[in-house]
């Protein structure tokens, strides 16, 4: 299966503040992206799924990648 690169925009509640985020991830399909986001924020920040709002998931090309970790993987 071919992996694709996605850019995810959204926000999550941490304490009393709302934090905006943009992440770039590799996955086989868009459904996997949602699970990766929930898993990553849940493990790093100890927040539940309902505290995370994903506004946009967009497939991007290799030329549009900004994240250095993703760049080294492609």
MOPAC internal coordinates of N, CA, C and O (Angstrom, degrees):
PM7 1SCF
backbone

  N    0.0000 0     0.00 0     0.00 0    0    0    0
  C    1.4543 1     0.00 0     0.00 0    1    0    0
  C    1.5178 1   109.57 1     0.00 0    2    1    0
  O    1.2310 1   121.58 1   -36.51 1    3    2    1
  N    1.2825 1   114.59 1   143.49 1    3    2    1
  C    1.4587 1   120.68 1  -178.61 1    5    3    2
  C    1.5264 1   110.35 1   -91.88 1    6    5    3
  O    1.2310 1   120.94 1   -49.69 1    7    6    5
  N    1.3212 1   115.81 1   130.31 1    7    6    5
  C    1.4643 1   118.95 1   177.14 1    9    7    6
  C    1.5176 1   109.83 1   -87.20 1   10    9    7
  O    1.2310 1   121.57 1   -28.51 1   11   10    9
  N    1.3002 1   114.59 1   151.49 1   11   10    9
  C    1.4599 1   121.95 1   178.80 1   13   11   10
  C    1.5211 1   108.59 1  -122.94 1   14   13   11
  O    1.2310 1   121.19 1   -17.61 1   15   14   13
  N    1.3099 1   115.33 1   162.39 1   15   14   13
  C    1.4602 1   120.90 1  -179.96 1   17   15   14
  C    1.5211 1   108.16 1  -106.60 1   18   17   15
  O    1.2310 1   120.85 1   -47.71 1   19   18   17
  N    1.3170 1   115.99 1   132.29 1   19   18   17
  C    1.4539 1   122.17 1  -178.56 1   21   19   18
  C    1.5242 1   110.34 1  -125.06 1   22   21   19
  O    1.2310 1   120.88 1   -33.75 1   23   22   21
  N    1.3221 1   115.93 1   146.25 1   23   22   21
  C    1.4627 1   122.21 1   171.82 1   25   23   22
  C    1.5268 1   106.81 1  -111.00 1   26   25   23
  O    1.2310 1   121.63 1   -52.34 1   27   26   25
  N    1.3243 1   114.48 1   127.66 1   27   26   25
  C    1.4640 1   121.20 1  -176.31 1   29   27   26
  C    1.5250 1   108.99 1  -115.56 1   30   29   27
  O    1.2310 1   120.45 1   -51.32 1   31   30   29
  N    1.3298 1   116.74 1   128.68 1   31   30   29
  C    1.4646 1   122.84 1   175.70 1   33   31   30
  C    1.5195 1   108.17 1  -116.56 1   34   33   31
  O    1.2310 1   121.02 1   -38.99 1   35   34   33
  N    1.3156 1   115.66 1   141.01 1   35   34   33
  C    1.4576 1   119.51 1   178.41 1   37   35   34
  C    1.5053 1   111.38 1  -178.90 1   38   37   35
  O    1.2310 1   121.43 1    17.59 1   39   38   37
  N    1.3107 1   114.86 1  -162.41 1   39   38   37
  C    1.4633 1   120.81 1   178.79 1   41   39   38
  C    1.5194 1   109.13 1  -151.37 1   42   41   39
  O    1.2310 1   121.35 1   -21.67 1   43   42   41
  N    1.3258 1   115.03 1   158.33 1   43   42   41
  C    1.4517 1   120.86 1   176.79 1   45   43   42
  C    1.5155 1   109.22 1  -143.29 1   46   45   43
  O    1.2310 1   121.62 1   -24.83 1   47   46   45
  N    1.3264 1   114.50 1   155.17 1   47   46   45
  C    1.4565 1   121.31 1  -178.99 1   49   47   46
  C    1.5161 1   108.11 1   -95.35 1   50   49   47
  O    1.2310 1   120.99 1   -55.24 1   51   50   49
  N    1.3301 1   115.71 1   124.76 1   51   50   49
  C    1.4544 1   122.35 1   178.12 1   53   51   50
  C    1.5189 1   106.91 1  -126.98 1   54   53   51
  O    1.2310 1   121.14 1   -75.41 1   55   54   53
  N    1.3287 1   115.42 1   104.59 1   55   54   53
  C    1.4600 1   119.83 1  -174.33 1   57   55   54
  C    1.5204 1   108.86 1    71.32 1   58   57   55
  O    1.2310 1   121.06 1    57.46 1   59   58   57
  N    1.3239 1   115.58 1  -122.54 1   59   58   57
  C    1.4588 1   120.33 1   178.82 1   61   59   58
  C    1.5228 1   112.37 1  -103.00 1   62   61   59
  O    1.2310 1   120.43 1  -178.39 1   63   62   61
  N    1.3226 1   116.79 1     1.61 1   63   62   61
  C    1.4564 1   120.80 1  -177.16 1   65   63   62
  C    1.5164 1   111.38 1  -109.65 1   66   65   63
  O    1.2310 1   121.26 1   -28.66 1   67   66   65
  N    1.3228 1   115.20 1   151.34 1   67   66   65
  C    1.4528 1   122.18 1   174.69 1   69   67   66
  C    1.5199 1   108.54 1  -102.27 1   70   69   67
  O    1.2310 1   120.78 1   -54.09 1   71   70   69
  N    1.3139 1   116.11 1   125.91 1   71   70   69
  C    1.4573 1   122.10 1  -179.45 1   73   71   70
  C    1.5212 1   109.18 1  -106.73 1   74   73   71
  O    1.2310 1   120.17 1   -47.69 1   75   74   73
  N    1.3081 1   117.28 1   132.31 1   75   74   73
  C    1.4585 1   123.39 1   176.56 1   77   75   74
  C    1.5218 1   107.69 1   -91.00 1   78   77   75
  O    1.2310 1   120.45 1   -37.79 1   79   78   77
  N    1.3379 1   116.74 1   142.21 1   79   78   77
  C    1.4586 1   119.33 1   178.65 1   81   79   78
  C    1.5261 1   111.65 1  -138.48 1   82   81   79
  O    1.2310 1   121.47 1   -25.57 1   83   82   81
  N    1.3227 1   114.80 1   154.43 1   83   82   81
  C    1.4563 1   124.55 1   170.44 1   85   83   82
  C    1.5165 1   106.50 1  -136.23 1   86   85   83
  O    1.2310 1   120.35 1   -56.97 1   87   86   85
  N    1.3176 1   116.93 1   123.03 1   87   86   85
  C    1.4614 1   122.05 1  -178.98 1   89   87   86
  C    1.5126 1   109.33 1  -128.88 1   90   89   87
  O    1.2310 1   121.30 1   -31.95 1   91   90   89
  N    1.3167 1   115.12 1   148.05 1   91   90   89
  C    1.4520 1   121.36 1   173.20 1   93   91   90
  C    1.5247 1   107.35 1  -116.31 1   94   93   91
  O    1.2310 1   121.08 1   -51.54 1   95   94   93
  N    1.3264 1   115.54 1   128.46 1   95   94   93
  C    1.4621 1   121.73 1  -176.20 1   97   95   94
  C    1.5215 1   110.40 1  -137.52 1   98   97   95
  O    1.2310 1   121.22 1   -24.91 1   99   98   97
  N    1.3288 1   115.27 1   155.09 1   99   98   97
  C    1.4554 1   121.39 1   173.56 1  101   99   98
  C    1.5199 1   108.55 1  -103.38 1  102  101   99
  O    1.2310 1   120.77 1   -42.09 1  103  102  101
  N    1.3348 1   116.13 1   137.91 1  103  102  101
  C    1.4572 1   120.70 1   177.95 1  105  103  102
  C    1.5250 1   109.19 1  -159.97 1  106  105  103
  O    1.2310 1   121.31 1   -14.40 1  107  106  105
  N    1.3132 1   115.10 1   165.60 1  107  106  105
  C    1.4543 1   121.13 1   179.33 1  109  107  106
  C    1.5211 1   110.48 1   -76.05 1  110  109  107
  O    1.2310 1   120.49 1   140.04 1  111  110  109
  N    1.3362 1   116.66 1   -39.96 1  111  110  109
  C    1.4625 1   119.97 1   178.85 1  113  111  110
  C    1.5290 1   110.26 1  -146.93 1  114  113  111
  O    1.2310 1   121.10 1    -6.57 1  115  114  113
  N    1.3067 1   115.51 1   173.43 1  115  114  113
  C    1.4687 1   121.37 1  -175.36 1  117  115  114
  C    1.5300 1   112.18 1   -66.19 1  118  117  115
  O    1.2310 1   120.04 1   147.01 1  119  118  117
  N    1.3006 1   117.52 1   -32.99 1  119  118  117
  C    1.4694 1   121.30 1   179.49 1  121  119  118
  C    1.5340 1   110.66 1   -60.26 1  122  121  119
  O    1.2310 1   120.36 1   140.18 1  123  122  121
  N    1.3210 1   116.91 1   -39.82 1  123  122  121
  C    1.4622 1   121.19 1   178.69 1  125  123  122
  C    1.5252 1   112.08 1   -64.41 1  126  125  123
  O    1.2310 1   120.41 1   148.69 1  127  126  125
  N    1.3170 1   116.82 1   -31.31 1  127  126  125
  C    1.4654 1   121.53 1   179.45 1  129  127  126
  C    1.5220 1   110.35 1   -61.83 1  130  129  127
  O    1.2310 1   120.33 1   134.81 1  131  130  129
  N    1.3252 1   116.98 1   -45.19 1  131  130  129
  C    1.4609 1   120.62 1   179.77 1  133  131  130
  C    1.5273 1   110.61 1   -58.59 1  134  133  131
  O    1.2310 1   120.38 1   134.06 1  135  134  133
  N    1.3178 1   116.89 1   -45.94 1  135  134  133
  C    1.4564 1   120.34 1  -179.75 1  137  135  134
  C    1.5248 1   112.02 1   -65.03 1  138  137  135
  O    1.2310 1   120.00 1   142.21 1  139  138  137
  N    1.3279 1   117.61 1   -37.79 1  139  138  137
  C    1.4616 1   120.78 1   178.21 1  141  139  138
  C    1.5254 1   111.27 1   -65.07 1  142  141  139
  O    1.2310 1   120.31 1   137.73 1  143  142  141
  N    1.3228 1   117.01 1   -42.27 1  143  142  141
  C    1.4651 1   121.06 1   179.13 1  145  143  142
  C    1.5248 1   110.10 1   -62.99 1  146  145  143
  O    1.2310 1   120.32 1   129.92 1  147  146  145
  N    1.3322 1   116.99 1   -50.08 1  147  146  145
  C    1.4693 1   120.12 1  -179.63 1  149  147  146
  C    1.5275 1   110.95 1   -60.30 1  150  149  147
  O    1.2310 1   120.42 1   138.37 1  151  150  149
  N    1.3034 1   116.80 1   -41.63 1  151  150  149
  C    1.4552 1   121.35 1  -179.53 1  153  151  150
  C    1.5241 1   111.92 1   -66.19 1  154  153  151
  O    1.2310 1   120.62 1   134.00 1  155  154  153
  N    1.3289 1   116.42 1   -46.00 1  155  154  153
  C    1.4604 1   120.68 1  -177.68 1  157  155  154
  C    1.5280 1   112.22 1   -64.97 1  158  157  155
  O    1.2310 1   120.19 1   131.86 1  159  158  157
  N    1.3239 1   117.24 1   -48.14 1  159  158  157
  C    1.4594 1   119.76 1  -179.36 1  161  159  158
  C    1.5214 1   111.42 1   -70.14 1  162  161  159
  O    1.2310 1   120.26 1   147.03 1  163  162  161
  N    1.3233 1   117.12 1   -32.97 1  163  162  161
  C    1.4547 1   120.11 1   177.10 1  165  163  162
  C    1.5147 1   111.85 1   -65.41 1  166  165  163
  O    1.2310 1   120.48 1   139.78 1  167  166  165
  N    1.3207 1   116.69 1   -40.22 1  167  166  165
  C    1.4573 1   119.15 1  -178.22 1  169  167  166
  C    1.5283 1   112.54 1   -78.66 1  170  169  167
  O    1.2310 1   119.97 1   142.19 1  171  170  169
  N    1.3192 1   117.67 1   -37.81 1  171  170  169
  C    1.4705 1   120.28 1  -178.48 1  173  171  170
  C    1.5213 1   113.17 1   -77.23 1  174  173  171
  O    1.2310 1   120.69 1   137.74 1  175  174  173
  N    1.3294 1   116.29 1   -42.26 1  175  174  173
  C    1.4608 1   120.52 1  -172.36 1  177  175  174
  C    1.5269 1   113.98 1  -111.50 1  178  177  175
  O    1.2310 1   120.67 1   177.72 1  179  178  177
  N    1.3391 1   116.33 1    -2.28 1  179  178  177
  C    1.4667 1   121.40 1  -179.91 1  181  179  178
  C    1.5254 1   112.66 1    56.18 1  182  181  179
  O    1.2310 1   121.24 1  -133.90 1  183  182  181
  N    1.3425 1   115.24 1    46.10 1  183  182  181
  C    1.4620 1   119.56 1   177.67 1  185  183  182
  C    1.5201 1   109.42 1  -115.45 1  186  185  183
  O    1.2310 1   121.07 1   -25.78 1  187  186  185
  N    1.3102 1   115.56 1   154.22 1  187  186  185
  C    1.4576 1   122.25 1  -177.91 1  189  187  186
  C    1.5302 1   110.30 1   -86.63 1  190  189  187
  O    1.2310 1   121.46 1   -16.41 1  191  190  189
  N    1.3484 1   114.81 1   163.59 1  191  190  189
  C    1.4698 1   121.03 1  -179.54 1  193  191  190
  C    1.5276 1   112.24 1   -55.83 1  194  193  191
  O    1.2310 1   120.61 1   140.29 1  195  194  193
  N    1.3119 1   116.44 1   -39.71 1  195  194  193
  C    1.4712 1   119.94 1  -175.97 1  197  195  194
  C    1.5278 1   112.59 1   -67.87 1  198  197  195
  O    1.2310 1   120.27 1   166.37 1  199  198  197
  N    1.3335 1   117.10 1   -13.63 1  199  198  197
  C    1.4634 1   121.06 1   178.66 1  201  199  198
  C    1.5339 1   111.79 1   -89.69 1  202  201  199
  O    1.2310 1   120.33 1   175.08 1  203  202  201
  N    1.3393 1   116.98 1    -4.92 1  203  202  201
  C    1.4574 1   122.03 1  -178.08 1  205  203  202
  C    1.5219 1   109.07 1  -110.09 1  206  205  203
  O    1.2310 1   120.76 1   -50.64 1  207  206  205
  N    1.3234 1   116.15 1   129.36 1  207  206  205
  C    1.4659 1   120.79 1   176.19 1  209  207  206
  C    1.5275 1   108.48 1  -118.97 1  210  209  207
  O    1.2310 1   120.80 1   -60.81 1  211  210  209
  N    1.3116 1   116.08 1   119.19 1  211  210  209
  C    1.4574 1   121.60 1   177.37 1  213  211  210
  C    1.5181 1   107.47 1   -97.09 1  214  213  211
  O    1.2310 1   120.87 1   -63.50 1  215  214  213
  N    1.3417 1   115.94 1   116.50 1  215  214  213
  C    1.4574 1   121.12 1  -177.19 1  217  215  214
  C    1.5204 1   112.46 1   -86.99 1  218  217  215
  O    1.2310 1   120.35 1   141.36 1  219  218  217
  N    1.3406 1   116.93 1   -38.64 1  219  218  217
  C    1.4606 1   119.54 1  -174.79 1  221  219  218
  C    1.5243 1   110.44 1  -150.62 1  222  221  219
  O    1.2310 1   120.84 1   -44.58 1  223  222  221
  N    1.3103 1   115.99 1   135.42 1  223  222  221
  C    1.4609 1   123.17 1   171.10 1  225  223  222
  C    1.5211 1   105.68 1  -122.87 1  226  225  223
  O    1.2310 1   121.16 1   -60.73 1  227  226  225
  N    1.3249 1   115.39 1   119.27 1  227  226  225
  C    1.4589 1   120.01 1  -173.63 1  229  227  226
  C    1.5251 1   109.42 1  -131.47 1  230  229  227
  O    1.2310 1   120.72 1   -50.18 1  231  230  229
  N    1.3205 1   116.22 1   129.82 1  231  230  229
  C    1.4624 1   119.75 1   175.79 1  233  231  230
  C    1.5252 1   108.14 1   -75.21 1  234  233  231
  O    1.2310 1   120.71 1   -45.80 1  235  234  233
  N    1.3295 1   116.24 1   134.20 1  235  234  233
  C    1.4623 1   120.65 1  -178.99 1  237  235  234
  C    1.5284 1   110.09 1  -123.99 1  238  237  235
  O    1.2310 1   121.13 1   -19.17 1  239  238  237
  N    1.3160 1   115.44 1   160.83 1  239  238  237
  C    1.4612 1   120.39 1   178.53 1  241  239  238
  C    1.5221 1   109.99 1   -86.14 1  242  241  239
  O    1.2310 1   120.67 1   -11.39 1  243  242  241
  N    1.3186 1   116.33 1   168.61 1  243  242  241
  C    1.4626 1   121.79 1   179.45 1  245  243  242
  C    1.5245 1   111.44 1   -61.87 1  246  245  243
  O    1.2310 1   120.12 1   149.90 1  247  246  245
  N    1.3116 1   117.37 1   -30.10 1  247  246  245
  C    1.4651 1   121.76 1  -179.35 1  249  247  246
  C    1.5217 1   113.01 1   -71.67 1  250  249  247
  O    1.2310 1   120.27 1   156.21 1  251  250  249
  N    1.3150 1   117.09 1   -23.79 1  251  250  249
  C    1.4676 1   121.87 1  -177.32 1  253  251  250
  C    1.5298 1   113.54 1   -88.22 1  254  253  251
  O    1.2310 1   120.07 1   172.70 1  255  254  253
  N    1.3199 1   117.48 1    -7.30 1  255  254  253
  C    1.4673 1   121.75 1  -175.87 1  257  255  254
  C    1.5227 1   110.53 1   -67.15 1  258  257  255
  O    1.2310 1   120.80 1   -47.16 1  259  258  257
  N    1.3356 1   116.07 1   132.84 1  259  258  257
  C    1.4590 1   123.28 1   178.65 1  261  259  258
  C    1.5214 1   110.64 1  -108.69 1  262  261  259
  O    1.2310 1   119.87 1   144.60 1  263  262  261
  N    1.3131 1   117.85 1   -35.40 1  263  262  261
  C    1.4624 1   124.07 1  -177.08 1  265  263  262
  C    1.5338 1   110.60 1   -63.78 1  266  265  263
  O    1.2310 1   120.30 1   -57.19 1  267  266  265
  N    1.3290 1   117.04 1   122.81 1  267  266  265
  C    1.4670 1   121.01 1  -176.54 1  269  267  266
  C    1.5267 1   112.57 1   -66.89 1  270  269  267
  O    1.2310 1   119.58 1   147.56 1  271  270  269
  N    1.3245 1   118.40 1   -32.44 1  271  270  269
  C    1.4513 1   121.00 1   177.94 1  273  271  270
  C    1.5268 1   110.85 1   -64.83 1  274  273  271
  O    1.2310 1   120.35 1   135.63 1  275  274  273
  N    1.3101 1   116.93 1   -44.37 1  275  274  273
  C    1.4691 1   121.28 1   178.69 1  277  275  274
  C    1.5333 1   109.56 1   -66.29 1  278  277  275
  O    1.2310 1   120.01 1   140.73 1  279  278  277
  N    1.3243 1   117.58 1   -39.27 1  279  278  277
  C    1.4608 1   120.93 1   178.67 1  281  279  278
  C    1.5223 1   111.81 1   -59.02 1  282  281  279
  O    1.2310 1   120.12 1   139.98 1  283  282  281
  N    1.3169 1   117.38 1   -40.02 1  283  282  281
  C    1.4630 1   120.04 1  -179.85 1  285  283  282
  C    1.5327 1   111.84 1   -72.04 1  286  285  283
  O    1.2310 1   120.29 1   156.45 1  287  286  285
  N    1.3194 1   117.05 1   -23.55 1  287  286  285
  C    1.4553 1   121.03 1  -179.35 1  289  287  286
  C    1.5312 1   112.32 1   -80.25 1  290  289  287
  O    1.2310 1   120.07 1   159.07 1  291  290  289
  N    1.3187 1   117.48 1   -20.93 1  291  290  289
  C    1.4722 1   119.28 1  -176.86 1  293  291  290
  C    1.4934 1   112.85 1   -99.42 1  294  293  291
  O    1.2310 1   120.10 1   180.00 1  295  294  293

